[in-house]
Amino acid sequence: MSTIEVPIESDEWERIVRVAKATAWDDRDNPPVLQHPFPGLGVDPQWRLRCIDGTLVEVRHDVPWIEPFAVALPTRLVIHGAVLADLEGVCVLTIDDKRYATVRGGNGSNSVHDLLPVPSGYELPNPWQPTASATVEAARLFHCLYPASLPPTGLEQAEPPPLELGISDGEIGFLADWSMAGGHKATFRTSAATDGSARLGFWPTGLTDLVRGATRGSETVALAVFDEWLRVTTDDWTAWVPPTDLVCTRWIPHATEILEKAGESVTPIAEDAFSVTGNPAVRVTFHDVVDQQVLRISTVLASNVEDDLDVRRRIDGIVHSRPGLKGWFEEGRVVFAIDLDVARVDELPHTLRRFRSQLHGFDLLLSIGDPLPDLFTEAGLVE
């Protein structure tokens, strides 16, 4: 990449500073990235940022395409660029040899900064038609979204739940369910121009900060619900908010708390799973099974096992002798599991003990494959 000069007007410097502050910018994890993509890809030059909750943000960039490049800029550079543009009328960003970036005001004031590594995970989605959409004044959206994200009195230190967005019949609404933390449910609604209906769970931190810190009250905000994203668009920026499984995020923390109170040692693995140490160590995962939500307790008893008739007969024999027990052969591993309806989550410690006792005495099964010094690491179940 040759030396590139990008003349940026004062209003754009102010725009990127305003939006970047709202994303809780951090040079280590989510610095502002200025991107001029290859022509023909259908993507305009733009700024990209990422909120701490995974929300991706694209910010309008007013400079026409120059040549393909993508650079991650320190936040101090962006702030200084806005200051120089305000004080000296203009500020030019210069990218030099993929190593340095300079901002220079109209009167010659400048600062030079090292470029940062461009983070991964900044790729924006390209979805099809939304299932539902809505447009609403920014002030209305904020005064609906912000109170929905606040905890009930006395629960300020509790882990906040995700919100559920609903779009339907000329309204948008946000449901906050704090019942798992000892609070109550509350729904906040406001009128909007809507098309279609949809519900979607999401973590609200990033979007709330953006609406609060990077919109003007009278501007229009457009929301669109896709299968895998919530898109929120304003004049200056577009946010792509990832969805979350509301049932999963409701029950997994509760299940973890119940097991810890019962004296079990629990380690989170993912949003929908955790491991429990013991003999044997197990994995607990949330599953949707034919209109039923269950917590699946599973463990691997053998690995590097040949898939043959004798192995399958031995698995079937164990399963048939223990009510509720499931067993299967999976990519050279012998897996056993038991399901518990989430509505009976309080029985999880007892179910876990029963599952372990059902497997007691089947250590001979390990002889058909390799013993597992660390069940979850060997089986690839711990990330």
MOVENRA-V142263 format. One record per pair of residues at least 12 apart in sequence whose ideal C-beta (glycine too) atoms are under 7 Angstrom apart, sorted by the first residue. I is the first residue (numbers start at 1). GAP is how many residues later the second one is. Records with the same first field share a line. If there is no record, write none. Layout:
BEGIN
I = GAP / GAP
END
This chain:
BEGIN
1 = 68 / 97
3 = 91 / 92 / 93 / 94
4 = 62 / 63 / 65 / 91
5 = 87 / 89
6 = 57 / 60 / 86 / 87
7 = 56 / 83 / 85
8 = 55 / 73 / 83 / 85
9 = 53 / 76
10 = 75 / 76
12 = 49 / 50
13 = 68 / 69 / 72 / 78
14 = 68
15 = 44 / 45 / 221
16 = 16 / 31 / 43 / 62
17 = 61 / 62 / 65
18 = 195 / 196
19 = 30 / 38 / 40 / 195 / 217 / 218
20 = 12 / 29 / 55 / 58
21 = 192
22 = 187 / 188 / 191 / 192
23 = 26 / 27 / 28 / 34 / 183
24 = 27 / 28 / 185
25 = 24 / 50
27 = 47 / 48 / 89
29 = 90
30 = 19 / 20 / 89
31 = 41 / 42 / 43 / 44 / 85
32 = 15 / 17 / 41 / 43 / 46
33 = 14 / 15 / 37 / 38 / 39 / 85 / 89
34 = 13 / 27 / 37 / 39
35 = 13 / 35
36 = 29 / 30 / 31 / 32 / 33
37 = 31
38 = 30
39 = 26
45 = 16 / 18 / 20
46 = 12 / 13 / 14 / 15
47 = 12 / 14
48 = 74
50 = 71 / 72
51 = 154 / 155
52 = 153 / 154
53 = 150 / 152 / 153
54 = 188
55 = 151 / 152 / 184 / 185 / 186
56 = 66 / 68 / 184
57 = 153 / 180 / 182
58 = 66 / 179 / 180
59 = 177 / 178
60 = 176 / 177
69 = 26
70 = 48
71 = 24 / 30 / 44 / 47
72 = 43 / 44 / 45 / 46 / 47
73 = 28 / 43
74 = 39 / 42
76 = 37
77 = 24 / 26 / 34 / 36
80 = 23 / 31
81 = 12 / 22
84 = 19 / 21 / 25
87 = 18
88 = 17 / 18 / 19 / 21
89 = 17
90 = 15 / 16
91 = 12 / 13 / 14
92 = 12
98 = 17
99 = 15 / 16
100 = 12 / 13 / 14 / 15
101 = 12 / 14
124 = 116
125 = 103 / 104 / 115
127 = 99 / 102
130 = 94 / 95 / 96
131 = 65 / 67 / 94 / 95
132 = 35 / 62 / 63 / 64 / 65 / 66 / 93
133 = 62 / 63 / 89 / 90 / 91
134 = 33 / 38 / 58 / 59 / 60 / 89
135 = 57 / 58 / 85 / 86 / 87
136 = 36 / 54 / 56 / 85
137 = 81 / 83
138 = 73 / 77 / 78 / 79 / 81 / 83
139 = 78 / 79
140 = 50
141 = 70 / 80
142 = 69 / 70
144 = 28 / 30 / 44 / 45 / 46
145 = 29 / 59 / 62 / 63 / 66
146 = 62 / 66
147 = 41
148 = 15 / 26 / 28 / 40
149 = 14 / 55 / 59
151 = 27
152 = 26 / 31 / 32
155 = 23 / 26 / 27 / 28
158 = 23
159 = 94
161 = 15 / 16 / 17 / 19 / 88 / 89
162 = 39 / 40 / 41 / 82 / 84 / 87
163 = 12 / 13 / 39 / 41
164 = 35 / 37 / 82
165 = 34 / 35 / 37 / 65
166 = 33
167 = 27 / 30 / 31 / 56 / 58
168 = 26 / 29
169 = 25
170 = 21 / 22 / 24
171 = 18 / 19 / 20 / 21 / 23
172 = 17 / 18 / 20 / 51
173 = 14 / 15 / 16
174 = 13 / 14
175 = 12
177 = 73
180 = 70 / 73 / 74
198 = 27
200 = 25 / 30 / 43
201 = 42 / 43 / 44 / 45
202 = 28 / 39 / 41 / 42
203 = 41
206 = 33 / 35
207 = 25 / 32 / 34
210 = 29
214 = 22 / 23
215 = 19
219 = 15 / 16
221 = 13
228 = 15
229 = 12 / 13
230 = 13
244 = 27
245 = 27
247 = 46
248 = 23 / 24 / 38
249 = 22
251 = 35 / 91 / 94
252 = 20 / 22 / 34
254 = 91
255 = 29 / 40 / 90 / 93
256 = 18
258 = 87 / 88 / 90 / 91
259 = 17 / 89 / 90
262 = 87
264 = 12 / 85
265 = 12
269 = 14 / 113 / 114
270 = 113
272 = 13 / 14
273 = 12
275 = 101 / 107
276 = 76
278 = 78
279 = 77
280 = 19 / 76 / 79 / 95
281 = 18 / 94 / 95
282 = 15 / 16 / 17 / 70
283 = 15 / 93 / 98
284 = 13
289 = 50
292 = 49
293 = 49
294 = 45 / 46 / 47 / 48
295 = 45 / 47 / 50 / 53
296 = 41 / 43
297 = 40 / 41 / 43 / 54 / 55 / 58
298 = 37 / 38 / 39
299 = 37 / 76
300 = 33 / 34 / 35 / 72 / 75 / 79
301 = 33 / 35 / 61 / 64 / 65
302 = 31 / 32 / 63 / 64 / 66 / 67
303 = 29 / 30 / 66 / 67 / 69 / 75 / 76
304 = 28 / 65 / 66
305 = 27 / 28 / 29 / 63 / 64
307 = 22
311 = 18 / 57
312 = 17
314 = 51
315 = 12 / 13 / 14 / 19
318 = 44
322 = 36
324 = 14
325 = 13 / 33
326 = 12
333 = 46
334 = 31 / 35
336 = 23
338 = 13 / 17
END
